[in-house]
Amino acid sequence: MRSLLAAPFSIPSESMLPQLLVGDYVIAAKWPYGWSRHSFPLSWPPFTGRIGGARPQRGDVLLFKTPADGRTDYIKRLIGLPGDRIRIAGERIILNGAAIPRLRVADFLLPVSPNSRCPTPPERSRHAGHVPVCRYTRYRETLPGGRSYDVLGPAGGDMAETTVPAGHYFMLGDNRSHSADSRWSVASGQGIGMVPADNLVGRASWLFFSTDGSGGWWRPWTWGSATRWGRIGAPLQPAPR
């Protein structure tokens, strides 16, 4: 079942804030895009190409093996399809010559916990029950076709125009100032470059558990308070506007 249908993954970094938090556990569906060798434990048996499935769509949240080593699991949002021309200028993504619409929305407030440490000094907000929170600047992007999702800024620098090669995808983290993604090459040591289609593992579908990190498996009385109950069951793919 883990190889052919779905598999669980944990979120260890803040690169997909605000949708995914450190301590989230997601289910990745294997069948939507078919199967490659990376769909199976230890990437075995060794074969090339993909068997069955459809091509992913812009905006999908994908699990894949990083091109750097072909073993480490990454999760990012698909922005560029094969043949797309992409550049980043002034924090705006220019896709095939047109800027992706980007609307400033309310700041994202994340309660401070062992699994959420602020890049800036925390503050207290009446909107979050006067508990210490991390504040992030938030925008809503809308891709061609109408799929929308929230991202955090700033973007982290401009990128010269590049064309997504055949059989590859351009991936970005939603937390644009804290994500190693396709903006930088593997050789630079800062990113992952373009992701080969064969490296796709599955589509992140929904959250099945989330913890703020304040509990411990050896302290069962803390399980209830550490669980982010409101996040369990949340879908992860953007819907058309």
C-alpha positions as CSV (number, residue, x, y, z in Angstrom):
1,M,0.0,0.0,0.0
2,R,2.8,2.4,0.9
3,S,4.4,1.9,-2.6
4,L,1.3,1.8,-4.8
5,L,-1.3,4.0,-3.0
6,A,-0.2,6.4,-0.4
7,A,2.6,7.1,2.1
8,P,3.0,9.3,5.2
9,F,5.6,12.1,5.5
10,S,6.5,14.5,8.2
11,I,7.3,18.2,7.7
12,P,10.7,19.2,9.2
13,S,11.2,22.7,7.9
14,E,9.3,26.0,7.4
15,S,9.8,26.1,3.6
16,M,6.0,25.6,2.9
17,L,4.6,28.0,5.4
18,P,1.8,29.1,5.7
19,Q,0.1,26.0,4.5
20,L,2.4,23.4,6.1
21,L,3.9,23.8,9.6
22,V,6.8,22.1,11.2
23,G,5.3,19.1,13.0
24,D,2.6,18.4,10.3
25,Y,2.2,14.9,9.0
26,V,0.9,14.6,5.4
27,I,-0.4,11.7,3.2
28,A,1.1,11.7,-0.3
29,A,-1.0,9.9,-2.9
30,K,1.1,7.8,-5.3
31,W,-1.4,7.1,-8.1
32,P,-2.2,10.5,-9.5
33,Y,1.1,10.8,-11.4
34,G,1.9,7.2,-11.8
35,W,4.9,5.4,-10.4
36,S,8.7,5.7,-10.9
37,R,11.4,3.8,-9.0
38,H,11.3,6.6,-6.4
39,S,7.7,5.5,-5.5
40,F,9.1,2.4,-3.9
41,P,11.1,2.0,-0.6
42,L,14.8,2.6,-1.2
43,S,14.0,3.5,-4.8
44,W,14.0,-0.2,-5.8
45,P,13.7,-1.8,-8.3
46,P,15.9,0.4,-10.5
47,F,14.1,1.4,-13.7
48,T,13.7,4.6,-15.6
49,G,10.6,6.6,-16.6
50,R,7.1,6.6,-15.1
51,I,4.3,4.0,-15.3
52,G,0.8,5.4,-15.7
53,G,-0.7,8.5,-14.2
54,A,-1.2,12.0,-15.4
55,R,1.1,15.1,-15.6
56,P,0.9,17.3,-12.5
57,Q,-0.7,20.7,-12.7
58,R,0.7,24.1,-11.8
59,G,0.0,24.7,-8.1
60,D,0.1,21.1,-7.0
61,V,2.0,20.4,-3.8
62,L,4.4,17.6,-4.6
63,L,6.7,15.2,-2.7
64,F,9.8,14.3,-4.6
65,K,13.4,13.1,-4.2
66,T,15.9,16.0,-4.5
67,P,18.1,15.9,-7.6
68,A,21.1,16.5,-5.3
69,D,21.2,12.9,-4.0
70,G,18.1,11.2,-5.3
71,R,17.3,10.0,-1.7
72,T,16.1,13.0,0.4
73,D,12.4,13.8,0.4
74,Y,11.4,17.4,-0.4
75,I,8.0,19.0,-0.6
76,K,7.4,22.1,-2.7
77,R,4.7,23.7,-5.0
78,L,4.9,23.1,-8.7
79,I,5.1,26.5,-10.6
80,G,6.7,25.7,-13.9
81,L,5.9,23.0,-16.4
82,P,8.2,21.8,-19.2
83,G,8.7,24.6,-21.8
84,D,7.6,27.4,-19.4
85,R,9.7,30.5,-19.3
86,I,10.2,31.8,-15.7
87,R,12.0,34.7,-14.1
88,I,11.6,36.5,-10.8
89,A,11.8,40.3,-10.7
90,G,11.0,42.5,-7.7
91,E,9.5,39.5,-5.8
92,R,7.1,38.8,-8.7
93,I,7.1,35.6,-10.7
94,I,7.0,36.2,-14.4
95,L,5.6,33.2,-16.1
96,N,5.8,33.1,-19.9
97,G,6.1,36.8,-20.1
98,A,3.2,37.6,-17.7
99,A,3.4,38.4,-14.0
100,I,1.5,36.0,-11.7
101,P,-1.0,38.2,-9.8
102,R,0.1,38.8,-6.2
103,L,-2.3,40.4,-3.7
104,R,-1.2,41.6,-0.3
105,V,-3.5,40.0,2.4
106,A,-3.5,39.9,6.2
107,D,-0.3,38.9,7.9
108,F,0.2,35.3,8.9
109,L,0.4,34.9,12.7
110,L,1.9,31.6,13.9
111,P,1.8,30.9,17.7
112,V,5.3,30.4,19.1
113,S,6.1,26.7,20.1
114,P,9.0,24.3,20.0
115,N,8.1,23.6,16.4
116,S,7.7,27.3,15.4
117,R,10.6,29.6,16.1
118,C,10.4,33.2,14.9
119,P,13.0,34.7,12.5
120,T,12.2,38.0,14.2
121,P,11.4,38.8,17.8
122,P,7.9,37.4,18.7
123,E,5.0,39.7,19.6
124,R,1.6,39.3,21.3
125,S,-1.5,39.8,19.2
126,R,-5.1,40.1,20.4
127,H,-6.1,38.3,17.2
128,A,-4.3,35.2,18.5
129,G,-5.5,35.3,22.1
130,H,-2.6,37.5,23.3
131,V,-0.1,34.5,23.1
132,P,3.4,35.1,21.6
133,V,3.2,34.8,17.8
134,C,5.6,35.0,14.8
135,R,4.4,37.6,12.2
136,Y,5.0,37.0,8.5
137,T,4.1,39.2,5.5
138,R,1.6,37.2,3.4
139,Y,0.4,37.4,-0.2
140,R,-2.0,35.5,-2.3
141,E,-0.8,34.3,-5.7
142,T,-3.1,33.2,-8.5
143,L,-1.8,31.0,-11.3
144,P,-3.1,30.8,-14.8
145,G,-6.3,28.8,-14.6
146,G,-7.3,30.4,-11.3
147,R,-5.7,28.3,-8.7
148,S,-4.8,30.4,-5.6
149,Y,-2.6,29.9,-2.6
150,D,-0.9,32.0,0.1
151,V,2.9,32.7,0.2
152,L,5.1,34.5,2.6
153,G,7.6,37.2,1.6
154,P,10.0,38.7,0.7
155,A,11.0,36.5,-2.2
156,G,14.7,36.4,-1.6
157,G,16.2,38.0,-4.7
158,D,15.6,38.1,-8.5
159,M,16.2,35.3,-10.9
160,A,17.1,35.6,-14.6
161,E,14.7,34.1,-17.1
162,T,15.1,30.3,-17.6
163,T,13.2,27.7,-19.6
164,V,12.0,24.6,-17.9
165,P,13.6,21.6,-19.8
166,A,11.6,18.8,-21.2
167,G,10.8,16.2,-18.5
168,H,11.5,18.6,-15.6
169,Y,9.5,20.9,-13.3
170,F,10.2,24.2,-11.6
171,M,9.4,24.0,-7.8
172,L,9.1,26.8,-5.2
173,G,8.5,26.8,-1.5
174,D,5.6,29.0,-0.3
175,N,7.9,30.6,2.3
176,R,9.9,32.5,-0.3
177,S,12.5,33.8,2.1
178,H,13.2,30.4,3.6
179,S,13.2,27.7,0.9
180,A,15.9,25.8,-1.0
181,D,14.1,25.3,-4.4
182,S,14.4,25.7,-8.1
183,R,15.5,29.3,-8.0
184,W,19.1,28.0,-7.4
185,S,21.0,25.2,-8.9
186,V,22.2,22.1,-7.1
187,A,25.8,23.1,-7.8
188,S,25.4,26.4,-6.0
189,G,24.6,24.5,-2.7
190,Q,21.6,26.7,-2.2
191,G,18.8,25.0,-4.2
192,I,17.6,21.9,-6.0
193,G,17.5,23.1,-9.6
194,M,14.9,21.7,-12.0
195,V,13.3,18.5,-10.7
196,P,13.1,15.5,-13.1
197,A,9.7,13.9,-13.6
198,D,11.2,10.6,-12.6
199,N,11.9,12.1,-9.1
200,L,8.2,12.7,-8.2
201,V,7.0,10.6,-5.4
202,G,3.4,11.7,-5.0
203,R,0.9,14.5,-4.5
204,A,0.5,15.8,-0.9
205,S,-3.2,15.3,-0.3
206,W,-4.2,16.0,3.3
207,L,-2.9,16.3,6.8
208,F,-3.5,13.4,9.1
209,F,-1.7,14.7,12.2
210,S,0.0,17.8,13.5
211,T,1.9,18.6,16.7
212,D,3.4,21.9,18.0
213,G,6.3,20.0,19.5
214,S,5.5,20.7,23.2
215,G,4.6,17.1,24.0
216,G,6.6,13.9,24.1
217,W,5.8,10.2,23.3
218,W,7.1,9.3,26.7
219,R,4.7,11.8,28.3
220,P,1.2,10.7,27.2
221,W,-0.5,13.4,29.3
222,T,0.9,16.0,27.0
223,W,-0.4,14.5,23.7
224,G,-3.7,16.3,23.8
225,S,-2.4,19.8,24.4
226,A,0.4,19.4,21.9
227,T,-1.8,18.2,19.1
228,R,-3.0,20.9,16.6
229,W,-6.5,19.4,16.4
230,G,-7.9,22.0,14.0
231,R,-5.3,21.1,11.3
232,I,-6.1,17.4,11.1
233,G,-7.9,16.4,7.9
234,A,-7.0,19.7,6.1
235,P,-6.7,19.3,2.3
236,L,-3.5,20.5,0.8
237,Q,-4.2,21.2,-2.9
238,P,-5.4,24.6,-4.0
239,A,-8.9,24.8,-5.6
240,P,-9.8,26.9,-8.6
241,R,-10.9,30.4,-7.7
